[in-house]
Amino acid sequence: MIPIQKIVHQLDQTFAIQTFGPDSAFSRFIPEVYDSINYDWKSNFDTRFTELFNGLMIRGADNVQQVFLAVFPTEDVLNKFISQSVEGDLLFMHHPLVMECGDPRGNWGKGFVPIPPDKIAKIKEKNLSVYTCHVPMDYHKQLGTSIAIATALSNRVIDRFIQSGEKGHLGLIIEIDSQSTEDLIAELKNIFAIPYVDFEGKHVKNITKVAIVAGCGDKVNWMQEAEKKGVQAYITGEIHCHIDNDYGRKKYSQMVDYAKETSMSLIGVSHAASEYLVKKTRMTNWFQKECNLNTILLPQEKWWV
């Protein structure tokens, strides 16, 4: 068993969460979704988390026996964590909220939704801990969400794009052995264990240059930046925004227009699956090496939500 404080210190230092300041997304969305249900999130979450919106979110017992790895706190993930854990265990996630991005072959999503208060209560009752790391993980050069995808495909990073000040670059460009759009889609379905992808754009016979943006890469200006660099396929979690509100419909319309003119294959592998790969391939090894802890993977029952 390892002290929770030691693990938190290791994670904080590895991802340099303090240097990123308040998380650009969750500093807005956590207050928004919890205030809307009149839930006192400031009292129920760790004080430092309510300032940075990354890091130790819920503090449980002093010692950790094992770590559970997931992306979103979906109902099935939380149920498994609560039922399979013992006092003190840690849940390490990418997101502190569920993001319903929608299913390209099903229902559109609601966007960000809170963890149900009764689930938070059960986590606290069992003395479990929760740690989340969003933007700092996305930009990490060794433990990042995009580099995990790049490694699975070829590990030949030749360029970067989507620069954000001192944070670095969010997107990667890799070189792969020549293959068609259809072959690349088949490979991605195998890597991410997904039943289907979201697709737009052109079918290309010889793809050798690929852009990667884990998570929500559904921004036309990002795609245009990649296309100018000679990219033939753009891989991300979400090609289309399927969030059922004005914002989602506007973004969807913009993408439809862009897809008509692009020369690239635009391939979405689901937001959750695109960010789960780093947990499966890199964070398991990190927790073993740095903390001498075993990990339990918690894949979602449904990747498109």
C-alpha positions as CSV (number, residue, x, y, z in Angstrom):
1,M,0.0,0.0,0.0
2,I,1.2,3.5,-0.9
3,P,0.2,6.8,0.9
4,I,-2.3,8.8,-1.2
5,Q,-0.2,11.9,-0.6
6,K,2.8,10.3,-2.2
7,I,0.8,9.4,-5.3
8,V,-0.8,12.8,-5.5
9,H,2.6,14.4,-5.3
10,Q,4.0,12.2,-8.0
11,L,1.0,12.9,-10.3
12,D,1.1,16.6,-9.6
13,Q,4.8,16.8,-10.4
14,T,4.6,14.6,-13.5
15,F,1.8,16.5,-15.1
16,A,2.9,19.9,-13.7
17,I,-0.7,20.7,-13.0
18,Q,0.1,23.9,-11.0
19,T,1.8,25.5,-14.0
20,F,-1.3,25.2,-16.1
21,G,-3.5,27.1,-13.7
22,P,-7.3,26.6,-13.6
23,D,-8.4,24.1,-16.3
24,S,-9.8,26.1,-19.2
25,A,-12.8,23.8,-19.7
26,F,-13.7,22.5,-16.3
27,S,-13.2,25.8,-14.4
28,R,-16.4,26.8,-16.3
29,F,-18.3,23.6,-16.6
30,I,-18.0,22.2,-13.1
31,P,-19.6,25.2,-11.5
32,E,-22.2,25.4,-14.3
33,V,-23.4,21.8,-14.0
34,Y,-23.4,21.5,-10.2
35,D,-24.8,24.9,-9.6
36,S,-27.7,23.9,-11.9
37,I,-28.7,21.1,-9.6
38,N,-27.9,23.1,-6.4
39,Y,-25.1,20.8,-5.3
40,D,-22.4,22.2,-3.0
41,W,-19.4,21.0,-5.0
42,K,-17.0,23.3,-3.3
43,S,-17.6,21.5,0.0
44,N,-17.5,18.0,-1.4
45,F,-14.4,18.3,-3.6
46,D,-10.8,18.8,-2.4
47,T,-10.1,22.5,-1.8
48,R,-7.1,22.6,-4.2
49,F,-9.2,20.9,-6.9
50,T,-11.9,23.7,-6.6
51,E,-9.1,26.1,-7.6
52,L,-7.3,24.2,-10.4
53,F,-10.0,21.8,-11.5
54,N,-7.3,19.2,-12.0
55,G,-5.7,16.9,-9.4
56,L,-7.1,15.2,-6.3
57,M,-10.8,15.7,-6.6
58,I,-12.0,13.5,-3.7
59,R,-9.7,12.4,-0.9
60,G,-10.3,9.0,0.7
61,A,-8.3,6.9,3.1
62,D,-4.6,7.6,3.7
63,N,-3.3,4.5,1.9
64,V,-3.9,3.2,-1.7
65,Q,-3.9,-0.5,-2.6
66,Q,-4.8,-0.3,-6.3
67,V,-5.6,2.2,-9.0
68,F,-8.6,2.2,-11.4
69,L,-8.1,3.9,-14.8
70,A,-10.9,5.4,-16.8
71,V,-11.8,8.4,-19.0
72,F,-15.2,9.6,-18.0
73,P,-17.2,9.0,-14.8
74,T,-20.0,7.3,-16.6
75,E,-22.5,5.3,-14.6
76,D,-21.0,1.9,-15.5
77,V,-17.5,3.1,-14.7
78,L,-18.5,4.4,-11.3
79,N,-20.6,1.3,-10.5
80,K,-17.6,-0.9,-11.2
81,F,-15.2,1.3,-9.2
82,I,-17.4,1.4,-6.2
83,S,-18.2,-2.3,-6.2
84,Q,-14.7,-3.6,-7.1
85,S,-12.6,-1.3,-4.9
86,V,-11.5,-1.5,-1.3
87,E,-11.1,1.3,1.1
88,G,-8.5,3.8,0.0
89,D,-8.4,2.8,-3.7
90,L,-7.9,5.5,-6.3
91,L,-9.8,6.3,-9.5
92,F,-7.6,8.1,-12.0
93,M,-9.7,9.7,-14.8
94,H,-9.1,12.2,-17.6
95,H,-12.4,14.0,-17.0
96,P,-14.2,15.0,-13.8
97,L,-17.5,15.2,-15.6
98,V,-19.3,13.0,-18.1
99,M,-19.4,14.6,-21.6
100,E,-22.2,13.2,-23.7
101,C,-20.8,13.9,-27.2
102,G,-23.5,12.0,-29.0
103,D,-23.5,8.9,-31.2
104,P,-23.0,9.3,-34.9
105,R,-25.3,6.4,-35.4
106,G,-27.6,7.1,-32.5
107,N,-28.8,9.9,-30.2
108,W,-27.2,13.2,-29.8
109,G,-25.7,14.0,-26.4
110,K,-26.4,16.5,-23.6
111,G,-22.9,17.8,-23.3
112,F,-21.4,18.0,-19.8
113,V,-23.4,16.4,-17.1
114,P,-22.5,16.0,-13.4
115,I,-21.6,13.0,-11.4
116,P,-24.8,12.0,-9.6
117,P,-24.6,13.2,-5.9
118,D,-25.5,9.7,-4.7
119,K,-22.4,8.3,-6.5
120,I,-20.2,10.9,-4.9
121,A,-21.7,10.0,-1.5
122,K,-20.9,6.3,-2.0
123,I,-17.3,7.1,-3.0
124,K,-16.9,9.1,0.2
125,E,-18.6,6.5,2.3
126,K,-16.2,3.9,1.1
127,N,-13.2,6.2,1.7
128,L,-12.2,6.1,-1.9
129,S,-10.1,8.7,-3.8
130,V,-10.6,10.3,-7.2
131,Y,-7.9,12.2,-9.2
132,T,-8.5,13.7,-12.6
133,C,-6.0,15.3,-15.1
134,H,-7.4,17.0,-18.2
135,V,-5.4,19.7,-20.1
136,P,-2.0,18.8,-18.5
137,M,-2.4,15.2,-19.8
138,D,-3.4,16.3,-23.2
139,Y,-0.2,18.3,-23.6
140,H,2.2,15.8,-22.0
141,K,4.9,14.7,-24.4
142,Q,5.3,11.2,-23.0
143,L,2.0,10.5,-21.2
144,G,-0.3,12.5,-23.5
145,T,-3.5,11.3,-25.0
146,S,-2.3,12.1,-28.6
147,I,1.1,10.6,-28.3
148,A,-0.4,7.3,-27.2
149,I,-2.4,7.2,-30.5
150,A,0.7,8.2,-32.5
151,T,2.7,5.3,-30.9
152,A,0.0,2.8,-31.7
153,L,0.0,3.7,-35.4
154,S,3.7,4.2,-36.1
155,N,5.5,6.3,-33.5
156,R,7.1,8.4,-36.3
157,V,6.2,11.9,-35.2
158,I,7.4,14.4,-37.9
159,D,5.6,17.6,-36.9
160,R,3.2,19.2,-34.4
161,F,0.4,21.7,-34.7
162,I,-2.3,23.6,-32.7
163,Q,0.1,25.5,-30.5
164,S,-1.2,27.0,-27.3
165,G,1.4,29.4,-25.8
166,E,3.8,27.8,-23.3
167,K,1.7,24.6,-23.1
168,G,3.1,23.3,-26.3
169,H,1.2,21.6,-29.2
170,L,-2.0,19.7,-28.9
171,G,-1.9,18.0,-32.2
172,L,0.7,15.6,-33.7
173,I,1.5,14.7,-37.3
174,I,3.0,11.3,-38.0
175,E,4.3,9.3,-40.9
176,I,2.8,5.9,-41.6
177,D,3.3,3.2,-44.1
178,S,1.1,3.8,-47.1
179,Q,-2.4,2.5,-46.8
180,S,-5.9,3.4,-47.9
181,T,-8.7,5.1,-45.9
182,E,-10.5,1.8,-45.6
183,D,-7.4,0.0,-44.3
184,L,-6.7,2.8,-41.8
185,I,-10.3,2.7,-40.5
186,A,-10.0,-1.1,-40.0
187,E,-6.8,-0.6,-38.1
188,L,-8.3,2.1,-35.9
189,K,-11.4,0.0,-35.1
190,N,-9.0,-2.7,-33.9
191,I,-6.8,-0.4,-31.8
192,F,-9.7,1.3,-30.1
193,A,-12.0,-1.7,-29.9
194,I,-14.9,0.3,-31.4
195,P,-17.7,-1.0,-33.6
196,Y,-17.6,1.9,-36.1
197,V,-16.0,5.2,-36.7
198,D,-17.5,8.6,-37.6
199,F,-16.3,9.5,-41.1
200,E,-16.3,12.6,-43.4
201,G,-14.3,13.9,-46.2
202,K,-12.5,11.9,-49.0
203,H,-11.4,8.3,-49.4
204,V,-7.7,8.3,-50.1
205,K,-5.8,5.5,-51.7
206,N,-2.3,6.2,-50.4
207,I,-2.2,7.8,-46.9
208,T,1.3,8.4,-45.5
209,K,0.8,11.6,-43.4
210,V,-1.7,11.6,-40.5
211,A,-2.8,14.3,-38.0
212,I,-3.8,13.2,-34.5
213,V,-5.9,15.2,-32.0
214,A,-7.3,13.1,-29.2
215,G,-10.7,14.1,-27.7
216,C,-12.6,16.8,-29.4
217,G,-10.8,17.7,-32.6
218,D,-13.9,18.8,-34.3
219,K,-12.6,22.3,-35.1
220,V,-12.5,23.4,-38.7
221,N,-9.5,25.7,-38.2
222,W,-7.5,22.9,-36.7
223,M,-8.3,20.7,-39.7
224,Q,-7.4,23.4,-42.1
225,E,-4.0,23.9,-40.3
226,A,-3.3,20.1,-40.7
227,E,-4.4,20.1,-44.3
228,K,-2.0,23.0,-45.1
229,K,0.8,20.8,-43.8
230,G,0.0,18.1,-46.4
231,V,-1.9,15.8,-44.1
232,Q,-4.1,13.2,-45.8
233,A,-6.0,11.8,-42.8
234,Y,-7.1,13.5,-39.6
235,I,-7.8,11.3,-36.7
236,T,-9.6,12.5,-33.6
237,G,-12.2,11.5,-31.0
238,E,-15.0,13.6,-32.4
239,I,-15.2,14.6,-36.1
240,H,-18.7,16.0,-35.6
241,C,-20.1,17.6,-32.6
242,H,-23.3,15.7,-31.8
243,I,-24.3,17.8,-28.7
244,D,-28.0,18.6,-28.8
245,N,-28.0,22.4,-28.4
246,D,-27.4,25.5,-30.5
247,Y,-23.6,25.2,-30.0
248,G,-23.5,21.6,-31.2
249,R,-25.8,22.2,-34.2
250,K,-23.7,25.2,-35.3
251,K,-20.4,23.2,-35.1
252,Y,-22.1,20.3,-36.9
253,S,-23.1,22.6,-39.7
254,Q,-19.6,24.1,-40.0
255,M,-18.1,20.6,-40.3
256,V,-20.6,19.5,-43.0
257,D,-19.6,22.5,-45.1
258,Y,-15.8,21.9,-44.6
259,A,-16.1,18.2,-45.3
260,K,-17.4,18.9,-48.8
261,E,-14.2,20.8,-49.7
262,T,-11.4,19.0,-47.8
263,S,-9.0,16.6,-49.5
264,M,-8.5,14.6,-46.2
265,S,-10.1,11.6,-44.7
266,L,-11.7,12.8,-41.4
267,I,-12.0,9.9,-38.9
268,G,-13.6,10.0,-35.5
269,V,-12.9,7.1,-33.1
270,S,-15.1,8.5,-30.2
271,H,-14.0,11.0,-27.6
272,A,-13.7,8.4,-24.8
273,A,-11.9,5.7,-26.8
274,S,-9.4,8.2,-28.1
275,E,-8.4,9.2,-24.6
276,Y,-8.6,5.7,-23.0
277,L,-5.7,4.4,-25.0
278,V,-3.1,6.3,-22.9
279,K,-4.6,4.8,-19.7
280,K,-4.3,1.3,-21.3
281,T,-0.8,1.6,-22.8
282,R,1.1,4.2,-20.7
283,M,-0.5,5.0,-17.3
284,T,-0.6,1.3,-16.3
285,N,3.2,1.2,-16.7
286,W,3.6,4.6,-15.0
287,F,1.7,3.5,-11.8
288,Q,3.7,0.3,-11.7
289,K,7.0,2.0,-12.1
290,E,6.5,5.2,-10.1
291,C,4.2,3.9,-7.4
292,N,4.6,0.1,-7.4
293,L,0.8,-0.2,-7.7
294,N,-1.3,-2.5,-9.8
295,T,-4.0,-1.0,-12.0
296,I,-7.5,-2.1,-13.1
297,L,-8.8,-0.8,-16.4
298,L,-12.4,0.5,-16.6
299,P,-13.3,0.7,-20.3
300,Q,-16.8,2.1,-20.9
301,E,-19.5,-0.3,-21.9
302,K,-20.4,2.1,-24.8
303,W,-17.7,4.3,-26.3
304,W,-20.2,6.5,-28.2
305,V,-22.4,8.4,-25.7
